[in-house]
Amino acid sequence: MTVPKEPKKWKMAIIIWIAIVPLIFTIMPFFKPRLLALGLSAILTDLFLTTVLVILMVYIAQPLLMKLFGNWLNK
């Protein structure tokens, strides 16, 4: 039985960047003003949105991109 080869770190960095940048540029500008308008402090707003971004990144964006770029990652 062969052990699957791990992707190179620089390739994983590119995948993470591709996943996180669109999330940051869409979620933060849309939700931050709304949460601040509700009276949530800036620190709590940032902590909440960062948590949401990490969850979206780990469970949705990164697995999707890993499948999409799987052949390239394993070269």
PyMOL Python script that loads the backbone (N, CA, C, O; Angstrom):
from pymol import cmd

cmd.read_pdbstr("""\
ATOM      1  N   MET A   1       0.851  -1.180   0.000  1.00  0.00           N
ATOM      2  CA  MET A   1       0.000   0.000   0.000  1.00  0.00           C
ATOM      3  C   MET A   1       0.897   1.243   0.000  1.00  0.00           C
ATOM      4  O   MET A   1       1.839   1.343   0.786  1.00  0.00           O
ATOM      5  N   THR A   2       0.593   2.167  -0.877  1.00  0.00           N
ATOM      6  CA  THR A   2       1.399   3.385  -0.955  1.00  0.00           C
ATOM      7  C   THR A   2       0.716   4.521  -0.202  1.00  0.00           C
ATOM      8  O   THR A   2      -0.510   4.632  -0.175  1.00  0.00           O
ATOM      9  N   VAL A   3       1.532   5.340   0.395  1.00  0.00           N
ATOM     10  CA  VAL A   3       1.033   6.496   1.129  1.00  0.00           C
ATOM     11  C   VAL A   3       0.879   7.651   0.144  1.00  0.00           C
ATOM     12  O   VAL A   3       1.808   7.939  -0.611  1.00  0.00           O
ATOM     13  N   PRO A   4      -0.281   8.323   0.138  1.00  0.00           N
ATOM     14  CA  PRO A   4      -0.450   9.450  -0.781  1.00  0.00           C
ATOM     15  C   PRO A   4       0.585  10.541  -0.502  1.00  0.00           C
ATOM     16  O   PRO A   4       0.912  10.844   0.645  1.00  0.00           O
ATOM     17  N   LYS A   5       1.083  11.115  -1.591  1.00  0.00           N
ATOM     18  CA  LYS A   5       2.081  12.174  -1.486  1.00  0.00           C
ATOM     19  C   LYS A   5       1.417  13.473  -1.029  1.00  0.00           C
ATOM     20  O   LYS A   5       0.351  13.849  -1.516  1.00  0.00           O
ATOM     21  N   GLU A   6       2.070  14.148  -0.082  1.00  0.00           N
ATOM     22  CA  GLU A   6       1.550  15.442   0.369  1.00  0.00           C
ATOM     23  C   GLU A   6       1.848  16.509  -0.660  1.00  0.00           C
ATOM     24  O   GLU A   6       2.917  16.500  -1.271  1.00  0.00           O
ATOM     25  N   PRO A   7       0.906  17.443  -0.865  1.00  0.00           N
ATOM     26  CA  PRO A   7       1.174  18.549  -1.794  1.00  0.00           C
ATOM     27  C   PRO A   7       2.291  19.430  -1.260  1.00  0.00           C
ATOM     28  O   PRO A   7       2.518  19.510  -0.053  1.00  0.00           O
ATOM     29  N   LYS A   8       2.980  20.086  -2.174  1.00  0.00           N
ATOM     30  CA  LYS A   8       4.031  21.017  -1.777  1.00  0.00           C
ATOM     31  C   LYS A   8       3.402  22.198  -1.036  1.00  0.00           C
ATOM     32  O   LYS A   8       2.276  22.604  -1.323  1.00  0.00           O
ATOM     33  N   LYS A   9       4.154  22.734  -0.081  1.00  0.00           N
ATOM     34  CA  LYS A   9       3.630  23.827   0.748  1.00  0.00           C
ATOM     35  C   LYS A   9       3.292  25.064  -0.078  1.00  0.00           C
ATOM     36  O   LYS A   9       2.301  25.738   0.206  1.00  0.00           O
ATOM     37  N   TRP A  10       4.088  25.371  -1.086  1.00  0.00           N
ATOM     38  CA  TRP A  10       3.809  26.565  -1.895  1.00  0.00           C
ATOM     39  C   TRP A  10       2.520  26.391  -2.692  1.00  0.00           C
ATOM     40  O   TRP A  10       1.808  27.363  -2.945  1.00  0.00           O
ATOM     41  N   LYS A  11       2.218  25.158  -3.088  1.00  0.00           N
ATOM     42  CA  LYS A  11       0.965  24.916  -3.801  1.00  0.00           C
ATOM     43  C   LYS A  11      -0.223  25.062  -2.852  1.00  0.00           C
ATOM     44  O   LYS A  11      -1.260  25.608  -3.228  1.00  0.00           O
ATOM     45  N   MET A  12      -0.068  24.573  -1.628  1.00  0.00           N
ATOM     46  CA  MET A  12      -1.129  24.713  -0.640  1.00  0.00           C
ATOM     47  C   MET A  12      -1.346  26.185  -0.296  1.00  0.00           C
ATOM     48  O   MET A  12      -2.482  26.611  -0.086  1.00  0.00           O
ATOM     49  N   ALA A  13      -0.267  26.959  -0.239  1.00  0.00           N
ATOM     50  CA  ALA A  13      -0.379  28.386   0.041  1.00  0.00           C
ATOM     51  C   ALA A  13      -1.199  29.083  -1.047  1.00  0.00           C
ATOM     52  O   ALA A  13      -2.014  29.957  -0.751  1.00  0.00           O
ATOM     53  N   ILE A  14      -0.985  28.700  -2.290  1.00  0.00           N
ATOM     54  CA  ILE A  14      -1.754  29.288  -3.394  1.00  0.00           C
ATOM     55  C   ILE A  14      -3.234  28.920  -3.275  1.00  0.00           C
ATOM     56  O   ILE A  14      -4.103  29.768  -3.475  1.00  0.00           O
ATOM     57  N   ILE A  15      -3.517  27.665  -2.950  1.00  0.00           N
ATOM     58  CA  ILE A  15      -4.906  27.216  -2.795  1.00  0.00           C
ATOM     59  C   ILE A  15      -5.583  27.979  -1.653  1.00  0.00           C
ATOM     60  O   ILE A  15      -6.726  28.415  -1.786  1.00  0.00           O
ATOM     61  N   ILE A  16      -4.880  28.136  -0.541  1.00  0.00           N
ATOM     62  CA  ILE A  16      -5.441  28.870   0.593  1.00  0.00           C
ATOM     63  C   ILE A  16      -5.705  30.319   0.206  1.00  0.00           C
ATOM     64  O   ILE A  16      -6.746  30.876   0.553  1.00  0.00           O
ATOM     65  N   TRP A  17      -4.767  30.929  -0.512  1.00  0.00           N
ATOM     66  CA  TRP A  17      -4.952  32.318  -0.948  1.00  0.00           C
ATOM     67  C   TRP A  17      -6.165  32.436  -1.868  1.00  0.00           C
ATOM     68  O   TRP A  17      -6.975  33.350  -1.719  1.00  0.00           O
ATOM     69  N   ILE A  18      -6.289  31.506  -2.824  1.00  0.00           N
ATOM     70  CA  ILE A  18      -7.428  31.523  -3.755  1.00  0.00           C
ATOM     71  C   ILE A  18      -8.743  31.385  -2.988  1.00  0.00           C
ATOM     72  O   ILE A  18      -9.757  31.960  -3.385  1.00  0.00           O
ATOM     73  N   ALA A  19      -8.730  30.640  -1.915  1.00  0.00           N
ATOM     74  CA  ALA A  19      -9.956  30.443  -1.138  1.00  0.00           C
ATOM     75  C   ALA A  19     -10.269  31.628  -0.230  1.00  0.00           C
ATOM     76  O   ALA A  19     -11.426  32.038  -0.133  1.00  0.00           O
ATOM     77  N   ILE A  20      -9.270  32.179   0.429  1.00  0.00           N
ATOM     78  CA  ILE A  20      -9.526  33.167   1.478  1.00  0.00           C
ATOM     79  C   ILE A  20      -9.765  34.578   0.945  1.00  0.00           C
ATOM     80  O   ILE A  20     -10.578  35.314   1.506  1.00  0.00           O
ATOM     81  N   VAL A  21      -9.083  34.966  -0.113  1.00  0.00           N
ATOM     82  CA  VAL A  21      -9.207  36.344  -0.605  1.00  0.00           C
ATOM     83  C   VAL A  21     -10.644  36.672  -1.037  1.00  0.00           C
ATOM     84  O   VAL A  21     -11.174  37.698  -0.610  1.00  0.00           O
ATOM     85  N   PRO A  22     -11.285  35.853  -1.857  1.00  0.00           N
ATOM     86  CA  PRO A  22     -12.676  36.186  -2.216  1.00  0.00           C
ATOM     87  C   PRO A  22     -13.614  36.200  -1.008  1.00  0.00           C
ATOM     88  O   PRO A  22     -14.538  37.011  -0.944  1.00  0.00           O
ATOM     89  N   LEU A  23     -13.372  35.304  -0.055  1.00  0.00           N
ATOM     90  CA  LEU A  23     -14.208  35.299   1.147  1.00  0.00           C
ATOM     91  C   LEU A  23     -14.051  36.603   1.929  1.00  0.00           C
ATOM     92  O   LEU A  23     -15.038  37.194   2.366  1.00  0.00           O
ATOM     93  N   ILE A  24     -12.812  37.043   2.102  1.00  0.00           N
ATOM     94  CA  ILE A  24     -12.565  38.280   2.844  1.00  0.00           C
ATOM     95  C   ILE A  24     -13.188  39.474   2.127  1.00  0.00           C
ATOM     96  O   ILE A  24     -13.842  40.309   2.753  1.00  0.00           O
ATOM     97  N   PHE A  25     -12.985  39.552   0.820  1.00  0.00           N
ATOM     98  CA  PHE A  25     -13.456  40.715   0.073  1.00  0.00           C
ATOM     99  C   PHE A  25     -14.970  40.731  -0.154  1.00  0.00           C
ATOM    100  O   PHE A  25     -15.517  41.751  -0.574  1.00  0.00           O
ATOM    101  N   THR A  26     -15.637  39.641   0.111  1.00  0.00           N
ATOM    102  CA  THR A  26     -17.097  39.649  -0.021  1.00  0.00           C
ATOM    103  C   THR A  26     -17.793  39.712   1.337  1.00  0.00           C
ATOM    104  O   THR A  26     -18.741  40.478   1.513  1.00  0.00           O
ATOM    105  N   ILE A  27     -17.336  38.925   2.279  1.00  0.00           N
ATOM    106  CA  ILE A  27     -18.027  38.835   3.564  1.00  0.00           C
ATOM    107  C   ILE A  27     -17.770  40.052   4.445  1.00  0.00           C
ATOM    108  O   ILE A  27     -18.707  40.613   5.014  1.00  0.00           O
ATOM    109  N   MET A  28     -16.519  40.463   4.562  1.00  0.00           N
ATOM    110  CA  MET A  28     -16.208  41.583   5.461  1.00  0.00           C
ATOM    111  C   MET A  28     -16.930  42.869   5.057  1.00  0.00           C
ATOM    112  O   MET A  28     -17.595  43.463   5.906  1.00  0.00           O
ATOM    113  N   PRO A  29     -16.835  43.330   3.809  1.00  0.00           N
ATOM    114  CA  PRO A  29     -17.516  44.595   3.465  1.00  0.00           C
ATOM    115  C   PRO A  29     -19.039  44.507   3.546  1.00  0.00           C
ATOM    116  O   PRO A  29     -19.706  45.511   3.796  1.00  0.00           O
ATOM    117  N   PHE A  30     -19.586  43.321   3.339  1.00  0.00           N
ATOM    118  CA  PHE A  30     -21.035  43.189   3.363  1.00  0.00           C
ATOM    119  C   PHE A  30     -21.575  43.134   4.792  1.00  0.00           C
ATOM    120  O   PHE A  30     -22.535  43.832   5.119  1.00  0.00           O
ATOM    121  N   PHE A  31     -20.964  42.310   5.640  1.00  0.00           N
ATOM    122  CA  PHE A  31     -21.520  42.076   6.970  1.00  0.00           C
ATOM    123  C   PHE A  31     -20.984  43.002   8.058  1.00  0.00           C
ATOM    124  O   PHE A  31     -21.700  43.277   9.021  1.00  0.00           O
ATOM    125  N   LYS A  32     -19.764  43.486   7.941  1.00  0.00           N
ATOM    126  CA  LYS A  32     -19.189  44.301   9.012  1.00  0.00           C
ATOM    127  C   LYS A  32     -20.006  45.565   9.293  1.00  0.00           C
ATOM    128  O   LYS A  32     -20.315  45.832  10.454  1.00  0.00           O
ATOM    129  N   PRO A  33     -20.363  46.347   8.278  1.00  0.00           N
ATOM    130  CA  PRO A  33     -21.171  47.545   8.581  1.00  0.00           C
ATOM    131  C   PRO A  33     -22.522  47.210   9.213  1.00  0.00           C
ATOM    132  O   PRO A  33     -23.014  47.948  10.066  1.00  0.00           O
ATOM    133  N   ARG A  34     -23.104  46.115   8.800  1.00  0.00           N
ATOM    134  CA  ARG A  34     -24.405  45.726   9.338  1.00  0.00           C
ATOM    135  C   ARG A  34     -24.300  45.327  10.808  1.00  0.00           C
ATOM    136  O   ARG A  34     -25.153  45.688  11.619  1.00  0.00           O
ATOM    137  N   LEU A  35     -23.245  44.579  11.146  1.00  0.00           N
ATOM    138  CA  LEU A  35     -23.058  44.182  12.543  1.00  0.00           C
ATOM    139  C   LEU A  35     -22.714  45.385  13.416  1.00  0.00           C
ATOM    140  O   LEU A  35     -23.176  45.484  14.553  1.00  0.00           O
ATOM    141  N   LEU A  36     -21.907  46.292  12.889  1.00  0.00           N
ATOM    142  CA  LEU A  36     -21.586  47.505  13.636  1.00  0.00           C
ATOM    143  C   LEU A  36     -22.835  48.357  13.845  1.00  0.00           C
ATOM    144  O   LEU A  36     -23.002  48.962  14.905  1.00  0.00           O
ATOM    145  N   ALA A  37     -23.706  48.409  12.851  1.00  0.00           N
ATOM    146  CA  ALA A  37     -24.948  49.179  12.961  1.00  0.00           C
ATOM    147  C   ALA A  37     -25.881  48.582  14.016  1.00  0.00           C
ATOM    148  O   ALA A  37     -26.695  49.294  14.604  1.00  0.00           O
ATOM    149  N   LEU A  38     -25.760  47.286  14.248  1.00  0.00           N
ATOM    150  CA  LEU A  38     -26.572  46.642  15.288  1.00  0.00           C
ATOM    151  C   LEU A  38     -26.047  46.928  16.692  1.00  0.00           C
ATOM    152  O   LEU A  38     -26.682  46.574  17.686  1.00  0.00           O
ATOM    153  N   GLY A  39     -24.884  47.571  16.763  1.00  0.00           N
ATOM    154  CA  GLY A  39     -24.338  47.930  18.058  1.00  0.00           C
ATOM    155  C   GLY A  39     -23.254  46.997  18.564  1.00  0.00           C
ATOM    156  O   GLY A  39     -22.772  47.157  19.685  1.00  0.00           O
ATOM    157  N   LEU A  40     -22.864  46.024  17.750  1.00  0.00           N
ATOM    158  CA  LEU A  40     -21.783  45.119  18.138  1.00  0.00           C
ATOM    159  C   LEU A  40     -20.463  45.882  18.065  1.00  0.00           C
ATOM    160  O   LEU A  40     -20.237  46.646  17.127  1.00  0.00           O
ATOM    161  N   SER A  41     -19.604  45.679  19.041  1.00  0.00           N
ATOM    162  CA  SER A  41     -18.331  46.407  19.037  1.00  0.00           C
ATOM    163  C   SER A  41     -17.467  45.947  17.864  1.00  0.00           C
ATOM    164  O   SER A  41     -17.670  44.864  17.317  1.00  0.00           O
ATOM    165  N   ALA A  42     -16.507  46.783  17.490  1.00  0.00           N
ATOM    166  CA  ALA A  42     -15.634  46.478  16.346  1.00  0.00           C
ATOM    167  C   ALA A  42     -14.829  45.203  16.588  1.00  0.00           C
ATOM    168  O   ALA A  42     -14.644  44.403  15.671  1.00  0.00           O
ATOM    169  N   ILE A  43     -14.357  45.014  17.798  1.00  0.00           N
ATOM    170  CA  ILE A  43     -13.555  43.813  18.105  1.00  0.00           C
ATOM    171  C   ILE A  43     -14.415  42.561  18.009  1.00  0.00           C
ATOM    172  O   ILE A  43     -14.006  41.568  17.407  1.00  0.00           O
ATOM    173  N   LEU A  44     -15.604  42.604  18.601  1.00  0.00           N
ATOM    174  CA  LEU A  44     -16.495  41.436  18.522  1.00  0.00           C
ATOM    175  C   LEU A  44     -16.930  41.158  17.087  1.00  0.00           C
ATOM    176  O   LEU A  44     -17.049  40.002  16.681  1.00  0.00           O
ATOM    177  N   THR A  45     -17.165  42.214  16.327  1.00  0.00           N
ATOM    178  CA  THR A  45     -17.520  42.053  14.915  1.00  0.00           C
ATOM    179  C   THR A  45     -16.397  41.352  14.163  1.00  0.00           C
ATOM    180  O   THR A  45     -16.645  40.403  13.420  1.00  0.00           O
ATOM    181  N   ASP A  46     -15.174  41.810  14.349  1.00  0.00           N
ATOM    182  CA  ASP A  46     -14.027  41.191  13.673  1.00  0.00           C
ATOM    183  C   ASP A  46     -13.823  39.749  14.124  1.00  0.00           C
ATOM    184  O   ASP A  46     -13.541  38.879  13.300  1.00  0.00           O
ATOM    185  N   LEU A  47     -13.960  39.487  15.416  1.00  0.00           N
ATOM    186  CA  LEU A  47     -13.822  38.111  15.912  1.00  0.00           C
ATOM    187  C   LEU A  47     -14.896  37.199  15.334  1.00  0.00           C
ATOM    188  O   LEU A  47     -14.606  36.076  14.921  1.00  0.00           O
ATOM    189  N   PHE A  48     -16.122  37.674  15.304  1.00  0.00           N
ATOM    190  CA  PHE A  48     -17.219  36.881  14.754  1.00  0.00           C
ATOM    191  C   PHE A  48     -17.010  36.599  13.269  1.00  0.00           C
ATOM    192  O   PHE A  48     -17.129  35.456  12.827  1.00  0.00           O
ATOM    193  N   LEU A  49     -16.697  37.646  12.497  1.00  0.00           N
ATOM    194  CA  LEU A  49     -16.523  37.467  11.055  1.00  0.00           C
ATOM    195  C   LEU A  49     -15.295  36.618  10.733  1.00  0.00           C
ATOM    196  O   LEU A  49     -15.314  35.843   9.776  1.00  0.00           O
ATOM    197  N   THR A  50     -14.246  36.755  11.507  1.00  0.00           N
ATOM    198  CA  THR A  50     -13.070  35.907  11.304  1.00  0.00           C
ATOM    199  C   THR A  50     -13.408  34.443  11.563  1.00  0.00           C
ATOM    200  O   THR A  50     -12.962  33.557  10.834  1.00  0.00           O
ATOM    201  N   THR A  51     -14.192  34.197  12.595  1.00  0.00           N
ATOM    202  CA  THR A  51     -14.621  32.828  12.887  1.00  0.00           C
ATOM    203  C   THR A  51     -15.450  32.260  11.740  1.00  0.00           C
ATOM    204  O   THR A  51     -15.251  31.117  11.329  1.00  0.00           O
ATOM    205  N   VAL A  52     -16.370  33.053  11.232  1.00  0.00           N
ATOM    206  CA  VAL A  52     -17.186  32.624  10.094  1.00  0.00           C
ATOM    207  C   VAL A  52     -16.301  32.344   8.878  1.00  0.00           C
ATOM    208  O   VAL A  52     -16.495  31.342   8.190  1.00  0.00           O
ATOM    209  N   LEU A  53     -15.335  33.218   8.611  1.00  0.00           N
ATOM    210  CA  LEU A  53     -14.433  33.029   7.475  1.00  0.00           C
ATOM    211  C   LEU A  53     -13.620  31.746   7.609  1.00  0.00           C
ATOM    212  O   LEU A  53     -13.448  31.016   6.633  1.00  0.00           O
ATOM    213  N   VAL A  54     -13.123  31.470   8.801  1.00  0.00           N
ATOM    214  CA  VAL A  54     -12.331  30.247   9.010  1.00  0.00           C
ATOM    215  C   VAL A  54     -13.195  29.010   8.789  1.00  0.00           C
ATOM    216  O   VAL A  54     -12.761  28.053   8.147  1.00  0.00           O
ATOM    217  N   ILE A  55     -14.397  29.028   9.312  1.00  0.00           N
ATOM    218  CA  ILE A  55     -15.302  27.879   9.135  1.00  0.00           C
ATOM    219  C   ILE A  55     -15.627  27.670   7.655  1.00  0.00           C
ATOM    220  O   ILE A  55     -15.583  26.543   7.162  1.00  0.00           O
ATOM    221  N   LEU A  56     -15.952  28.747   6.952  1.00  0.00           N
ATOM    222  CA  LEU A  56     -16.222  28.635   5.508  1.00  0.00           C
ATOM    223  C   LEU A  56     -14.993  28.137   4.753  1.00  0.00           C
ATOM    224  O   LEU A  56     -15.104  27.330   3.831  1.00  0.00           O
ATOM    225  N   MET A  57     -13.841  28.620   5.149  1.00  0.00           N
ATOM    226  CA  MET A  57     -12.592  28.230   4.502  1.00  0.00           C
ATOM    227  C   MET A  57     -12.313  26.746   4.698  1.00  0.00           C
ATOM    228  O   MET A  57     -12.028  26.034   3.735  1.00  0.00           O
ATOM    229  N   VAL A  58     -12.394  26.281   5.933  1.00  0.00           N
ATOM    230  CA  VAL A  58     -12.006  24.905   6.261  1.00  0.00           C
ATOM    231  C   VAL A  58     -13.009  23.881   5.738  1.00  0.00           C
ATOM    232  O   VAL A  58     -12.618  22.823   5.243  1.00  0.00           O
ATOM    233  N   TYR A  59     -14.299  24.190   5.847  1.00  0.00           N
ATOM    234  CA  TYR A  59     -15.301  23.176   5.528  1.00  0.00           C
ATOM    235  C   TYR A  59     -15.918  23.293   4.140  1.00  0.00           C
ATOM    236  O   TYR A  59     -16.547  22.346   3.668  1.00  0.00           O
ATOM    237  N   ILE A  60     -15.751  24.428   3.480  1.00  0.00           N
ATOM    238  CA  ILE A  60     -16.371  24.582   2.156  1.00  0.00           C
ATOM    239  C   ILE A  60     -15.336  24.912   1.081  1.00  0.00           C
ATOM    240  O   ILE A  60     -15.142  24.140   0.142  1.00  0.00           O
ATOM    241  N   ALA A  61     -14.675  26.057   1.223  1.00  0.00           N
ATOM    242  CA  ALA A  61     -13.804  26.538   0.150  1.00  0.00           C
ATOM    243  C   ALA A  61     -12.591  25.642  -0.080  1.00  0.00           C
ATOM    244  O   ALA A  61     -12.320  25.253  -1.216  1.00  0.00           O
ATOM    245  N   GLN A  62     -11.867  25.315   0.969  1.00  0.00           N
ATOM    246  CA  GLN A  62     -10.645  24.527   0.777  1.00  0.00           C
ATOM    247  C   GLN A  62     -10.934  23.118   0.249  1.00  0.00           C
ATOM    248  O   GLN A  62     -10.258  22.692  -0.688  1.00  0.00           O
ATOM    249  N   PRO A  63     -11.897  22.374   0.795  1.00  0.00           N
ATOM    250  CA  PRO A  63     -12.176  21.060   0.208  1.00  0.00           C
ATOM    251  C   PRO A  63     -12.591  21.126  -1.260  1.00  0.00           C
ATOM    252  O   PRO A  63     -12.208  20.272  -2.060  1.00  0.00           O
ATOM    253  N   LEU A  64     -13.373  22.140  -1.606  1.00  0.00           N
ATOM    254  CA  LEU A  64     -13.790  22.314  -2.989  1.00  0.00           C
ATOM    255  C   LEU A  64     -12.585  22.566  -3.896  1.00  0.00           C
ATOM    256  O   LEU A  64     -12.464  21.966  -4.964  1.00  0.00           O
ATOM    257  N   LEU A  65     -11.701  23.457  -3.458  1.00  0.00           N
ATOM    258  CA  LEU A  65     -10.509  23.759  -4.255  1.00  0.00           C
ATOM    259  C   LEU A  65      -9.534  22.588  -4.293  1.00  0.00           C
ATOM    260  O   LEU A  65      -8.840  22.396  -5.292  1.00  0.00           O
ATOM    261  N   MET A  66      -9.472  21.810  -3.229  1.00  0.00           N
ATOM    262  CA  MET A  66      -8.592  20.636  -3.220  1.00  0.00           C
ATOM    263  C   MET A  66      -9.055  19.624  -4.285  1.00  0.00           C
ATOM    264  O   MET A  66      -8.230  19.017  -4.967  1.00  0.00           O
ATOM    265  N   LYS A  67     -10.362  19.452  -4.419  1.00  0.00           N
ATOM    266  CA  LYS A  67     -10.886  18.571  -5.464  1.00  0.00           C
ATOM    267  C   LYS A  67     -10.636  19.160  -6.845  1.00  0.00           C
ATOM    268  O   LYS A  67     -10.226  18.456  -7.768  1.00  0.00           O
ATOM    269  N   LEU A  68     -10.888  20.459  -6.974  1.00  0.00           N
ATOM    270  CA  LEU A  68     -10.742  21.134  -8.251  1.00  0.00           C
ATOM    271  C   LEU A  68      -9.294  21.119  -8.747  1.00  0.00           C
ATOM    272  O   LEU A  68      -9.045  20.891  -9.931  1.00  0.00           O
ATOM    273  N   PHE A  69      -8.358  21.358  -7.859  1.00  0.00           N
ATOM    274  CA  PHE A  69      -6.938  21.420  -8.218  1.00  0.00           C
ATOM    275  C   PHE A  69      -6.162  20.169  -7.813  1.00  0.00           C
ATOM    276  O   PHE A  69      -4.933  20.203  -7.749  1.00  0.00           O
ATOM    277  N   GLY A  70      -6.852  19.078  -7.541  1.00  0.00           N
ATOM    278  CA  GLY A  70      -6.220  17.849  -7.044  1.00  0.00           C
ATOM    279  C   GLY A  70      -5.086  17.336  -7.910  1.00  0.00           C
ATOM    280  O   GLY A  70      -4.026  16.976  -7.398  1.00  0.00           O
ATOM    281  N   ASN A  71      -5.301  17.300  -9.219  1.00  0.00           N
ATOM    282  CA  ASN A  71      -4.234  16.792 -10.100  1.00  0.00           C
ATOM    283  C   ASN A  71      -2.994  17.658 -10.044  1.00  0.00           C
ATOM    284  O   ASN A  71      -1.878  17.141  -9.995  1.00  0.00           O
ATOM    285  N   TRP A  72      -3.174  18.970 -10.050  1.00  0.00           N
ATOM    286  CA  TRP A  72      -2.046  19.888  -9.986  1.00  0.00           C
ATOM    287  C   TRP A  72      -1.320  19.801  -8.640  1.00  0.00           C
ATOM    288  O   TRP A  72      -0.092  19.860  -8.583  1.00  0.00           O
ATOM    289  N   LEU A  73      -2.084  19.661  -7.572  1.00  0.00           N
ATOM    290  CA  LEU A  73      -1.475  19.589  -6.244  1.00  0.00           C
ATOM    291  C   LEU A  73      -0.595  18.361  -6.080  1.00  0.00           C
ATOM    292  O   LEU A  73       0.432  18.415  -5.404  1.00  0.00           O
ATOM    293  N   ASN A  74      -0.988  17.272  -6.688  1.00  0.00           N
ATOM    294  CA  ASN A  74      -0.259  16.008  -6.493  1.00  0.00           C
ATOM    295  C   ASN A  74       0.832  15.746  -7.533  1.00  0.00           C
ATOM    296  O   ASN A  74       1.431  14.671  -7.535  1.00  0.00           O
ATOM    297  N   LYS A  75       1.092  16.698  -8.402  1.00  0.00           N
ATOM    298  CA  LYS A  75       2.169  16.528  -9.394  1.00  0.00           C
ATOM    299  C   LYS A  75       3.510  16.693  -8.735  1.00  0.00           C
ATOM    300  O   LYS A  75       4.542  16.587  -9.398  1.00  0.00           O
TER     301      LYS A  75
END
""", "prot")
cmd.dss("prot")
cmd.show_as("cartoon", "prot")
cmd.util.cbc("prot")
cmd.orient("prot")
